[in-house]
Amino acid sequence: MNNSQDLINIVKQMVQKGKGILAADESTPTCTKRFQSIGVESTFHSRNSYRDMLFSSKGIEECISGVILFDETLRQSTISDNKILIPKYLKSLGIVPGIKVDKGAKILSGFENEKITEGLDGLRDRLIEYYNLGARFAKWRAVITIGNSIPSDACIYSNAHSLARYASLCQESGLVPIVEPEVLMNGNHTIEICYEISKRTLNIVFEQLMMHKVLLEGIVLKPNMIISALDCPEQADVEKVADMTFKCLKDCVPAEVGGIAFLSGGQSSDLATEHLNCMNNKYSNDMPWNLTFSYGRALQHDALNAWRGDKWDEGQQAFLSRAKSNSLATYGKLNETVELE
């Protein structure tokens, strides 16, 4: 593969210490729901305005190394700054533009309580177009549900196979694949069950990635943390989450993987940051890879509520505050500053 070093260099830029990835790739229906919660109509222009507000926050490049975009946003321009195409604008800040390429999780035929992510058809051509539009990495999310007698082997293997085919196609096109096998926190299962299912999933994902000759140094893994389910009566504390997550990753993720950027997966903004901070604080000397963040809602929730359609300064201040907290968490130094401006 003649672009191996290019891929490795992009990964290094994406997972550098002190920075993380902003997931701003919400589909239009998801974005519409979030806008409804603050009384803002979701239109082409309002979505453009909201995302431009985030991306033009002063100093964003000090905490954010990459942004995952939705197809619509990749083709939009900044509202301010002389209408620069968003990928070009991000690149000018030293931020890597990325693109969500999956077509969503649908019911897995024969397994009505499980899902398979679709989007492989025509993917090679789409990746070439996205590269030409300025994207340098992509994202594909697989969803694993824990429940009564699930996940099945069929679900884990099908999703792992799709992730590997997607990753291989990305690297062929010069794009770094973010590999995201998300074990959902919905349900009432314990942290121990989350650990077992996540371990099983990661092992199968890496078996498939290696089978498909994916360059591990040229990927970013985006895993879930090992946590108690939302409805589990016993919620594991921050320390236990950090310990079990690190153990799971150390046991399952090959040392040559380029980097790890966690999803927040429905955790509160504060908890997602505290868990990341605790891991980096305790285990930074034992890690073969950098641990950072690739958060969506956990970075945007405060900013969305502060913005409310037109309050750019308030939205940007709220966003930067969260981004700075997570930047500190990548060093394990969240609690070493009293208050973030």
C-alpha positions in Angstrom: 0.0 0.0 0.0 1.8 3.1 -1.2 0.0 5.6 1.1 0.8 3.8 4.4 3.0 6.6 5.7 0.4 9.2 4.8 -2.2 7.3 6.7 0.1 6.9 9.8 0.8 10.7 9.7 -2.9 11.6 9.6 -3.5 9.2 12.6 -0.8 10.9 14.6 -2.4 14.3 13.9 -5.8 13.0 14.9 -4.8 11.4 18.3 -2.0 13.8 19.4 -1.8 14.5 23.1 -4.0 17.3 24.4 -6.5 17.1 21.5 -9.5 15.0 20.5 -12.1 14.6 17.8 -15.4 16.5 17.6 -18.2 14.3 16.3 -20.5 16.7 14.4 -21.9 14.1 12.0 -25.4 13.9 13.3 -27.9 12.9 10.6 -30.5 15.5 9.6 -33.2 13.7 11.6 -31.0 13.6 14.7 -30.0 17.2 14.3 -33.7 18.1 13.9 -34.6 16.4 17.2 -31.8 18.3 19.0 -32.9 21.6 17.5 -36.5 20.9 18.5 -35.3 20.6 22.1 -34.2 24.3 22.0 -37.1 25.6 19.9 -35.0 26.1 16.7 -36.3 25.0 13.3 -33.9 22.6 11.5 -33.1 23.9 8.0 -30.1 23.8 5.7 -29.2 27.2 6.9 -29.7 26.7 10.6 -27.7 23.5 10.6 -24.9 25.3 8.7 -25.0 28.2 11.1 -24.8 26.0 14.2 -21.9 24.0 12.9 -20.1 27.1 11.7 -20.6 28.5 15.2 -18.8 25.5 16.7 -16.0 25.4 14.1 -15.2 29.1 14.3 -14.8 29.1 18.1 -11.6 31.0 18.8 -8.8 28.6 19.8 -10.7 25.4 18.8 -7.5 24.0 17.2 -5.8 23.9 20.6 -8.2 21.2 21.8 -9.7 19.7 18.6 -7.6 17.7 16.1 -10.3 16.4 13.8 -14.0 16.9 13.1 -16.4 14.2 11.8 -18.8 15.8 9.3 -22.1 14.8 7.9 -22.4 14.6 4.0 -24.4 17.9 4.0 -21.8 19.8 6.1 -18.8 18.6 4.0 -20.3 20.4 1.1 -21.2 23.6 3.0 -19.2 26.8 3.5 -18.6 29.0 6.5 -21.1 31.7 7.0 -18.4 34.1 8.1 -14.9 34.3 6.8 -15.8 34.9 3.2 -17.7 31.7 2.7 -14.8 29.2 2.7 -15.7 25.5 2.2 -15.8 23.9 5.6 -13.2 21.2 4.9 -10.8 23.9 3.6 -11.5 26.1 6.6 -10.8 23.3 9.1 -7.6 22.4 7.3 -6.5 26.0 7.5 -6.7 25.6 11.3 -4.7 22.4 11.3 -7.8 20.3 12.0 -8.4 17.2 10.0 -11.8 17.0 8.2 -13.5 13.6 8.3 -16.8 12.2 7.1 -19.4 9.7 8.3 -19.9 7.1 5.6 -22.2 4.5 7.0 -25.9 4.5 6.1 -27.1 3.7 9.6 -27.9 0.6 11.7 -30.9 -1.5 10.4 -32.5 -4.7 11.8 -30.3 -7.8 11.1 -32.5 -10.2 9.1 -33.3 -13.3 11.2 -32.4 -11.4 14.4 -35.1 -8.9 15.1 -33.5 -7.4 18.3 -30.1 -6.9 16.7 -28.7 -4.5 14.1 -26.3 -4.5 11.2 -24.8 -1.3 9.8 -25.4 -0.7 6.1 -23.5 1.3 3.5 -21.0 -0.9 1.8 -22.7 -0.7 -1.6 -21.1 2.0 -3.7 -18.7 2.9 -0.8 -15.6 2.9 -2.9 -16.9 5.6 -5.3 -18.2 7.7 -2.3 -14.8 7.5 -0.6 -13.1 8.8 -3.8 -15.6 11.7 -3.9 -15.1 12.5 -0.2 -11.3 12.5 -0.6 -11.6 14.9 -3.4 -13.9 17.1 -1.3 -11.2 17.3 1.4 -11.9 14.5 3.8 -8.9 12.7 5.2 -10.6 10.2 7.5 -14.0 8.4 7.7 -16.2 6.9 10.4 -18.4 3.8 10.4 -20.4 2.9 13.5 -21.4 -0.7 14.4 -24.0 -1.2 17.1 -23.9 -4.2 19.5 -26.9 -4.6 21.9 -26.8 -6.5 25.2 -30.0 -8.2 26.1 -31.7 -11.6 26.6 -29.4 -14.1 24.8 -27.8 -11.4 22.7 -25.5 -10.3 21.2 -25.4 -13.4 18.9 -22.3 -14.5 17.1 -24.1 -13.6 13.8 -24.5 -10.0 14.9 -20.9 -9.6 16.1 -19.3 -11.3 13.1 -21.5 -9.5 10.6 -20.7 -6.1 12.0 -17.0 -6.9 12.4 -16.8 -8.1 8.8 -18.5 -4.9 7.6 -16.1 -2.7 9.7 -13.1 -4.5 8.2 -14.3 -4.2 4.6 -15.1 -0.5 5.2 -11.6 0.0 6.8 -9.9 -1.6 3.9 -11.7 0.5 1.3 -10.9 3.7 3.3 -7.2 2.9 3.3 -7.2 2.1 -0.4 -8.7 5.6 -1.0 -6.2 7.4 1.3 -8.6 7.9 4.2 -8.0 6.9 7.8 -10.8 4.7 9.0 -12.3 5.3 12.5 -13.4 1.8 13.5 -16.3 2.2 15.9 -17.8 -1.0 17.4 -20.2 0.4 20.0 -21.5 -1.9 22.7 -24.6 0.1 23.8 -25.2 1.1 27.4 -28.9 0.6 27.1 -30.4 -2.0 29.4 -29.8 -3.2 33.0 -26.7 -5.3 32.6 -23.7 -5.0 35.0 -20.3 -3.5 34.2 -18.9 -7.1 34.2 -21.3 -8.1 31.4 -20.3 -5.0 29.5 -16.7 -6.0 29.9 -17.2 -9.6 28.6 -19.3 -8.5 25.6 -16.9 -5.7 24.7 -13.9 -8.0 24.9 -15.6 -10.6 22.7 -16.5 -7.9 20.2 -13.1 -6.3 20.0 -11.3 -9.7 19.6 -13.6 -10.5 16.6 -13.2 -7.0 15.1 -9.4 -7.3 15.1 -9.5 -10.8 13.8 -11.5 -9.5 10.8 -9.3 -6.3 10.4 -6.2 -8.5 10.1 -7.9 -11.0 7.8 -8.7 -8.1 5.5 -5.1 -6.8 5.6 -6.0 -3.5 7.3 -3.0 -1.5 8.4 -3.5 -1.2 12.1 -1.1 1.7 12.5 -3.4 3.6 10.0 -6.7 3.3 12.0 -8.2 5.0 15.0 -10.3 2.7 17.2 -13.4 4.4 18.6 -14.6 2.0 21.4 -17.2 2.3 24.2 -16.0 2.5 27.7 -16.7 -0.4 30.1 -19.6 0.9 32.1 -22.7 -0.2 33.9 -25.9 -0.1 31.8 -28.1 2.9 32.1 -30.8 1.0 34.1 -28.4 -1.1 36.2 -29.2 -0.6 39.9 -25.5 -0.7 40.7 -23.5 2.0 38.9 -19.8 1.5 38.9 -17.7 4.4 40.1 -15.2 6.4 38.0 -12.2 4.4 39.2 -13.8 1.0 38.4 -14.8 2.2 34.9 -11.2 3.4 34.2 -9.7 0.1 35.5 -11.9 -2.2 33.6 -11.8 -0.2 30.4 -8.1 -0.1 30.4 -7.8 -3.8 31.2 -10.2 -4.6 28.3 -8.2 -2.5 25.8 -4.8 -3.8 27.0 -6.0 -7.4 26.5 -7.7 -6.9 23.1 -6.2 -4.0 21.2 -2.9 -4.7 19.4 -0.1 -2.3 20.4 0.4 -1.2 16.8 -3.1 0.4 16.6 -2.6 4.1 15.7 -4.7 5.5 18.6 -7.9 5.2 20.6 -10.6 7.9 20.7 -13.5 7.0 23.0 -17.2 7.6 22.2 -19.3 9.0 24.9 -22.2 6.8 24.2 -24.9 8.4 26.3 -22.8 9.2 29.3 -23.2 12.7 30.8 -20.7 15.3 29.6 -19.0 15.3 33.0 -18.7 11.6 33.4 -17.3 11.1 29.9 -14.6 13.5 30.8 -13.9 12.1 34.3 -13.6 8.6 33.0 -11.1 9.6 30.3 -9.2 11.7 32.9 -8.9 8.8 35.4 -7.6 6.4 32.7 -4.9 8.9 31.6 -4.0 9.8 35.1 -3.5 6.2 36.3 -2.3 4.4 33.2 -0.4 6.8 30.9 2.9 5.0 31.5 1.4 1.6 30.6 -0.2 2.6 27.3 1.1 1.6 23.9 -1.4 4.0 22.3 -2.7 7.5 23.2 -6.2 7.6 24.7 -8.3 10.5 23.7 -11.9 11.5 22.9 -14.3 11.5 19.9 -17.3 13.0 21.5 -20.5 14.3 20.0 -23.2 15.1 22.5 -20.8 15.3 25.4 -19.0 18.1 23.6 -22.0 19.8 22.1 -24.8 19.6 24.7 -23.9 22.7 26.6 -23.1 24.7 23.4 -26.4 23.8 21.8 -28.4 25.0 24.8 -26.3 28.2 25.0 -26.6 28.9 21.3 -30.4 28.6 20.9 -30.3 29.7 17.3 -28.4 33.0 17.4 -26.2 33.4 20.5 -22.9 32.6 19.0 -20.6 34.0 21.7 -22.4 32.0 24.5 -22.5 28.8 22.3 -18.8 29.1 21.6 -17.9 29.8 25.2 -19.8 26.7 26.3 -18.2 24.6 23.6 -14.7 25.7 24.4 -15.1 25.1 28.1 -16.0 21.4 27.4 -13.2 21.1 24.8 -10.7 22.4 27.3 -11.8 20.0 30.0 -11.4 17.1 27.7 -8.1 18.3 26.5 -6.9 18.3 30.1 -8.4 14.8 30.6 -6.1 13.5 27.8 -3.2 14.4 30.1 -5.0 13.1 33.2 -4.9 16.6 34.6 -8.5 17.6 34.7 -8.6 18.4 38.4 -5.3 20.4 38.4 -7.1 23.6 37.4 -9.8 25.1 39.6 -12.0 26.7 37.0 -11.8 26.9 33.2 -12.4 30.3 31.6 
